[in-house]
Amino acid sequence: MGAATVSPIEINRNYGETELKKLAEQVLGLTKMNWNTMALMNKEPVTIEYARKVVDVLKTGLEAEGFLKDFRYYI
């Protein structure tokens, strides 16, 4: 498949009683792409991309004292 080809996903509810529509909305929310980037072939959702950036900041081992703790400041 090409870079711009949409790939469907299958959603299964293995346990719980959440409505499938609600599950689909949550999955859709996790698949938002980062359109504010110059990386043309990035297939990673923005949620994963920024989670990795937060982990990189946390891996530095710096103490939280004196630093902004809210991850939104690192985006």
Contacts in CASP RR format, 6 or more apart in sequence:
PFRMAT RR
TARGET T0000
AUTHOR 0000-0000-0000
METHOD contacts of the structure
MODEL  1
MGAATVSPIEINRNYGETELKKLAEQVLGLTKMNWNTMALMNKEPVTIEY
ARKVVDVLKTGLEAEGFLKDFRYYI
1 7 0 8 1.000
3 40 0 8 1.000
3 41 0 8 1.000
3 43 0 8 1.000
9 27 0 8 1.000
9 31 0 8 1.000
11 20 0 8 1.000
11 23 0 8 1.000
11 24 0 8 1.000
11 27 0 8 1.000
13 20 0 8 1.000
13 23 0 8 1.000
29 47 0 8 1.000
30 45 0 8 1.000
30 47 0 8 1.000
31 45 0 8 1.000
31 47 0 8 1.000
32 45 0 8 1.000
32 46 0 8 1.000
32 47 0 8 1.000
33 42 0 8 1.000
33 45 0 8 1.000
33 46 0 8 1.000
34 42 0 8 1.000
34 44 0 8 1.000
34 45 0 8 1.000
34 46 0 8 1.000
34 49 0 8 1.000
42 49 0 8 1.000
50 71 0 8 1.000
50 75 0 8 1.000
53 74 0 8 1.000
53 75 0 8 1.000
54 71 0 8 1.000
54 74 0 8 1.000
57 71 0 8 1.000
57 74 0 8 1.000
68 74 0 8 1.000
END
